[in-house]
Amino acid sequence: MTIIETRDLTKRYRRQLAVDRISFTVEAGQVFGFLGPNGSGKTTTIGMLLGITTPTAGEFRLFGEKGRGSLHRVRRRVGATLEQPNFYPYLSGYDNLRIAANVKGVGAARIDESLEVVRLTGRARDRYRTYSLGMKQRLALAATILGDPDLIILDEPANGLDPEGMREIREIIVELGQRGKTIFLSSHLLHEVERMCTHVAVIRKGKIIRQASVHDMLAANVVAELRGPDPVALGRAAGEYPGAVGACREDDGAVVVRLDDSDLGALNRYLAGRGIYVSHLGVRRRSLEDAFMEITTAGEEVAA
Amino acid sequence: MTALTLARNEWIKTTRRPALWVTLLCLLAIVGIVFFQRYSSGLSNDDVTPLRLPDGWAFILGEPGPMPAIFGAIVVILLVASEFSWRTARQNVIDGLSREQFYAGKVLLVPGMSLALLGLVVALGVAFALPGTGLSDLTGPLVGLDDLAFAGAVLLSMVGMGAMALFIASVVRSSGPAMALFFFYIAFGEQLLAALAARFIPAVAAVAHYAPGQVFMNMAEARIYYPSLQEAAVARALERGAAAPVFPSATVLVGVALGWTAFFLLAGFLAFRRRDL
């Protein structure tokens, strides 16, 4: 089932085109990462999905519904936070959740459960303004899951957190994903997204430039790392290999080749045929960050 | 989403806000001084009638002047504008309120706050008036029709001022600037606009005293609602050889105040709905 579907969604602020005709889909059960540098249009896109930013053009559906009234109704199945956690600083964490619970029509038991999930029960009666950033993010997560939503939308949930805080948030999100929730999260912390998400879309300058599963994104090309006595000659020969998509020489003398298949033997034979013998030949694990950098620096526009 | 749910949430947000209690204490202190002065004068000065009921209602409701309305407006600005600076208005909508429902919650705040403040002022006034009131000597009702009409008018003036504050807070979206704009308009802006308009469009001068600030302030004038006070004012003016004062019609004032209140509530809603959160 398609949970989110956007078609040519556009937002213009006077002369600035913040989101430019973006189309993507999120299916049920996916943990979907929405990646992009700061200012690329992630928050504006989420704002439109949540009904707090009015699109300039295009349309979107949530749970197959569109139109003001229907969207307002299905948004009851959505839990979300946008940008930083937004709470009343003079109220306790518990009272902040009470306000959200009243809106969502859930009882006190559900507040306690949510606080338990985000491990904030012990500080629930303290004022929000006394919370650390990590606690504020966890309270935002608690508010998000309060109504037991089918779709959870999180905007930069690990922003500004220390490694411990990031780990806690990651564990909670992974746990929610394992419970079958559909999760849509925006982030520019690629290593975090790689560890949490099943699918990603990359947005740059308001345009979606790639949408794929994380597996496909990482497996798009095999990256081989080569070392030899003459890195310059090795780099030149590797770059001329017919199966090479690209090659570069790194500062430590390693030559990195992106291949269009995984046949390292063929590469080795090709190099040997040109009289170049390598001292090291191995597959370098490709990170989402590598893929992201390739996509965003190439500026290619790939249909999803 | 019921009005009860909206009211419940506004109750949590309002009653836990320290700024509300500080504002209420300031209002009670100012009004308390006014009542205490009259109370002590009544005890020590034979020329001053002691504060007692039912004669004292005009004093209790009218002497604080526009203070309760202005303090009510301050509270409304503090409670509404901060929803934008803290981005909790946005979060409320994300959590499931429609924009209409969020604004309706804020509209509930206006009469709620007005009733609460007026109730406090009345309670304080009654506390000072009761010692001088011989309940066993009462020949008529403790609260007359004129008193009720005046209380209603004071309440309407507070609601109107609150609606104006809600409009300004919805447009400006920041407590400090909204407060500054509100006070500037009440203190100078309206007279300035009226003077400018009268200079260039003479016909406007005739209706300038129906500008919202004027109307809401004038409504808290006791002499409009008590014929005895009007007669006394006319007699005093004639004694001095001055022209007899003319008092505006209470019915017209109420009608105009209702119109301005509806205008501010609607304009505030349109401004709120039009912009992204």
Interface residues (C-beta under 8 A of the other chain):
Chain A: G47 L50 G51 I52 T53 T54 H72 R75 R76 A80 T81 L82 E83 Q84 N86 F87 Y88 P89 Y90 L91 D95 R98 I99 A100 N102 V103 K104 G105 A143 G147
Chain B: M1 T5 R8 N9 I12 K13 R16 R17 P18 W86 R87 T88 R90 Q91 N92 V93 I94 D95 G96 L97 S98 D276 L277
